[in-house]
C-alpha cells in the first residue's frame, strides 16, 4: 500500500484494476498486498475493521513483587554494593 493511501482508496484501486482484467498476482505486486486482501477487495466496498487483541499479561508479572523488593532494598544499600550497579564488563 503506497504511503498516504487509505485502505478504502486501496480497495477501490484494487477493484478498478481487477475490472480491467489485471491478474491477482499482478495486483499483489503492484499494491504490495497479500492475496487475501486481493480476494476480499472485489466483494466488499469497505475493509473490515481490525479486531482488537485481548489484553495479555506481562511475562514479568509473576516476578514484579521480587523485583520491587530488590529495588527497594537497593535504595538502602551502600553506594558500592548496589544490585543495579553496572560491573563495567560486557563479557559474552
C-alpha positions in Angstrom: 0.0 0.0 0.0 1.6 3.3 -1.0 2.2 5.8 1.8 -0.6 8.2 2.4 -3.2 5.9 0.8 -6.2 4.8 3.0 -7.5 1.3 2.9 -10.7 2.5 1.3 -8.7 4.0 -1.5 -6.7 0.8 -1.8 -9.8 -1.3 -2.1 -11.2 1.0 -4.7 -8.0 0.8 -6.7 -7.9 -3.0 -6.4 -11.5 -3.2 -7.7 -10.8 -0.8 -10.6 -7.7 -2.7 -11.7 -9.5 -6.1 -11.3 -12.3 -4.9 -13.6 -9.6 -4.2 -16.2 -8.6 -7.9 -16.2 -5.4 -7.5 -14.2 -4.3 -10.8 -12.7 -4.5 -11.2 -8.9 -0.7 -11.8 -8.8 -0.1 -8.6 -10.7 -2.4 -6.7 -8.2 -0.5 -8.1 -5.3 2.8 -6.9 -6.8 1.5 -3.5 -7.8 -0.1 -2.6 -4.5 2.2 -4.7 -2.3 -0.6 -6.5 -0.5 -1.3 -10.2 0.2 -3.6 -12.5 -1.7 -6.3 -12.3 0.9 -6.6 -8.6 0.5 -6.8 -9.0 -3.3 -9.5 -11.7 -2.7 -11.6 -9.5 -0.3 -11.5 -6.3 -2.2 -14.0 -7.1 -5.0 -16.6 -8.5 -2.7 -16.7 -5.6 -0.2 -16.7 -1.9 -0.6 -15.2 -1.2 2.8 -12.3 -3.1 4.5 -13.2 -5.0 7.7 -12.1 -3.2 10.9 -9.3 -5.0 12.8 -10.4 -7.0 15.8 -8.7 -5.8 19.0 -6.4 -8.2 20.7 -7.3 -9.5 24.1 -5.2 -7.9 26.8 -2.3 -10.0 27.8 -0.3 -10.2 31.0 3.3 -9.4 31.0 5.8 -12.2 31.4 7.3 -10.2 34.3 4.0 -10.1 36.3 4.9 -13.1 38.4 8.3 -11.6 39.3 7.3 -7.9 39.9 7.0 -8.3 43.7 10.5 -9.8 43.8 11.9 -7.1 41.6 10.2 -4.3 43.6 11.6 -5.8 46.8 15.2 -5.9 45.3 14.9 -2.3 44.1 13.6 -1.1 47.5 16.5 -2.9 49.3 18.9 -1.3 46.8 17.9 2.1 47.9 19.3 1.4 51.4 22.5 -0.3 50.2 25.9 1.2 50.4 26.9 3.1 47.3 29.5 0.4 46.0 27.3 -2.6 46.8 24.3 -1.7 44.7 22.4 -4.6 43.0 21.7 -2.4 40.0 25.3 -1.1 39.7 26.9 -1.8 36.3 30.0 -4.0 36.7 31.9 -2.4 33.8 32.3 -5.6 31.8 30.2 -6.7 28.8 31.8 -10.2 28.5 29.8 -12.7 26.4 
